Amino acid sequence: MILPGGEPRIATIPVKVGYEISLEYQLAKVMWCAEKFMEKFHKDQHVNDLEDETYYLFDTLINSATTLIEYYFSNVIYSLIGTVIEAPKKVEFRAFNKSNYINRKAEIFKEYKIGELINGDVIAQKKHTEQCEQKFDLYLNFIINERYDLFFEINNYLKHNGRLRGFWLKKIFPEIDFIKHHFIRFEIENAFLLKNKAIKKLLDIDFGDFNPANLDEFFVGEPYKILGHHGGSIYFSSDDWVYVKGSQSVGITSLSVVIKVYQLCLEVINHLIPSKPGEITTLIKLNSFKEKFEKQLEKLMGI
């Protein structure tokens, strides 16, 4: 925690501890969901998609990933940085993106009294405020840069009565091709369930005119790679998300979703570990999580 030891924090200590426990629980839950999904994924018997039981796990995994981000945000305020508010306030992760980050950051600092000191002089206050701003930017950079926004897009689709369904003709191809190429599919007629973000924008691109130039406009300076054509669809990737563009749909490969889940967890853990000096029990648990996530990620990246 950045907040100096002499500052009042009695009112928020129980909340801080509660959020820390919840975040550790959520990391364990995400790990369990990912492992169970991959086990079921490999054994799935559906002809060209996934069985309902496999989707139960997949839905839960995606929802758990978005919840992890929300729990982490609460930890940034109460645990990683610290606050002098007189009574705990509920934290909501909402309306955060590149375009409104500066304004939302100012609102959060004001609401939770982040960067404020009760006992410090003017010099100490200025130094503390600057440090809090720098750390806040550091802790949230991987979220604000929209690397994991697809989790929120898919989860929002699920919340609006969208049921995940996908495709891959597994009987024609080896199992490894199914694991690598199966994708969850979002069709044009269900575009109204999507926010105007990546998936919907890709749906709006006419398949007949689809070419790398379209992707230049879509990714706007972000690196991407055309992976090839499979079954009449184009596969391409950016930041380890693998997209699938068909004539009437857009997909995200199931494997890339799990890979991004593991990457998200590691980003969270890599910020938590340096902030816990001397907390031996917590560090043992976090390092154990890290080792397991890294091992699973390496395995999936090799597929």
MOBELNOR-V105960 format. One record per helix or strand of 3 or more residues. SS is the DSSP state (H for helix, E for strand). FROM is the first residue (numbers start at 1). TO is the last residue. Records with the same first field share a line. If there is no record, write none. Layout:
SS: FROM-TO ; FROM-TO
This chain:
H: 10-43 ; 52-81 ; 101-112 ; 122-144 ; 149-159 ; 175-181 ; 188-193 ; 198-204 ; 207-209 ; 212-219 ; 254-275 ; 280-301
E: 183-187 ; 225-230 ; 233-238 ; 241-245 ; 249-253
